[in-house]
Amino acid sequence: MSTEDPKARWQETTSTLGERSAYKKVWDRQSQDAEVAVLAVAGHTDEATLDVTAASFIETLEQTVGLDPNDVILEIGCGVARVGKPLSRRCLHWFGADISSGMLGHAARRLSDRPNTTLVELATVGLQEFPRDAFDLVYCTIVFMHLFEWDRYRYVEEAFRVLRPGGRLYVDNFPLDSAHGWNVFTEGTRYPLDRRPAHISMASTREELGIYLRKAGFTDVRVHDLPNELIAATGRKPE
Ligand SMILES: C[S@@+](CC[C@H](N)C(=O)[O-])C[C@H]1O[C@@H](n2cnc3c(N)ncnc32)[C@H](O)[C@@H]1O
């Protein structure tokens, strides 16, 4: 391949960028052993801290979209079931979907004493494994920062399909305009162009998240500023 051919040079560039879209490969690499998986999911390896952050997230769900003991719930990008493990005690059934079989293996071990849970490996971006109108609540936390914008929207569209009428959606990301968001962004600028990790965290804006939900058909769309410097968008599928 001639490096003088601009089309070939362009294709080389897009294939490097494409590593980010190889979500299965990227995240299976990060889940080869339990400690690395928890580190990749939460930034630490301490089980007690996992429980504390999960409890705090469940409180966020309660305050934004509400929780009901009869809810059938789906988490998109469930990782090691940090949230699913305690949340399964608060709902009828919890489904965890993830693109990485490695992550799901760790989740399965952590959920071995939870009969009302089901783990599903996603073949690709989307919720094609699930039928329409199946869930009361769909949520996705600490995942959008690792996805391209098209794939973030794809999950919002798909959540609309699999939610029953009246069902609720919660998605979050970090915003560029917080101290934390700006730190993450400036850290990213330090990588040489060809060495940026495929899973590097990328911010959202409040407008972006709100647009996704409205375009997908959700009503009662609200964008929340959370105490932990995340922003979340919530909405409801019309009855
Ligand atoms: C930082 S972890 C968060 C896990 C979990 N939501 C939590 O809060 O503990 C990101 C998760 O998203 C999953 N993931 C990455 N890309 C994905 C994709 N395109 N579709 C579904 N899951 C994906 C990864 O395998 C990983 O388990």
The ligand as a Gaussian input file, in Angstrom:
#p B3LYP/6-31G(d) Opt

LIG

0 1
 C      -16.919000       0.943000      33.049000
 S      -17.799000      -0.559000      32.812000
 C      -19.325000      -0.226000      33.691000
 C      -20.036000      -1.475000      34.127000
 C      -21.337000      -1.260000      34.925000
 N      -22.298000      -0.489000      34.171000
 C      -21.090000      -0.611000      36.259000
 O      -21.494000       0.547000      36.428000
 O      -20.490000      -1.241000      37.119000
 C      -18.277000      -0.520000      31.105000
 C      -18.974000      -1.780000      30.669000
 O      -19.538000      -1.562000      29.370000
 C      -19.337000      -2.703000      28.579000
 N      -19.377000      -2.293000      27.184000
 C      -18.404000      -1.671000      26.474000
 N      -18.820000      -1.445000      25.228000
 C      -20.082000      -1.921000      25.146000
 C      -21.033000      -1.988000      24.095000
 N      -20.795000      -1.478000      22.912000
 N      -22.223000      -2.549000      24.363000
 C      -22.507000      -3.073000      25.593000
 N      -21.645000      -3.047000      26.605000
 C      -20.443000      -2.479000      26.389000
 C      -17.990000      -3.244000      29.031000
 O      -17.808000      -4.594000      28.704000
 C      -18.058000      -2.992000      30.529000
 O      -18.603000      -4.089000      31.193000

